[in-house]
Amino acid sequence: MGIVKISDQLHENLRIAAQALSRSINAQAEHWMRVGLLAELHPQLSHSEICQLLIRAEQDGGLNLAKLTGRTAPSARTRA
């Protein structure tokens, strides 16, 4: 876990969206990051299809980028 610096305006947008959707600010930011990540990986998918993909991923134990892209996670040795 870490800290991500964002602009004041984006933080305000997060706060408003989080309140409207009954999420914490962190949960809203994480949701937007997941949707954005999947949109970049799968530009052919609609927002609805991305949400369905997120639901299926959650049912399978959570969003796993390595599994989603068909790649295995790099070992500790290859990350260095």
ABEGO torsion letter per residue (X at the ends): XBBBBBBAAAAAAAAAAAAAAGBBAAAAAAAAAAAAAAAAABAABBAAAAAAAAAAAAAAGEBBAAAAAGBBBBBAAAAX
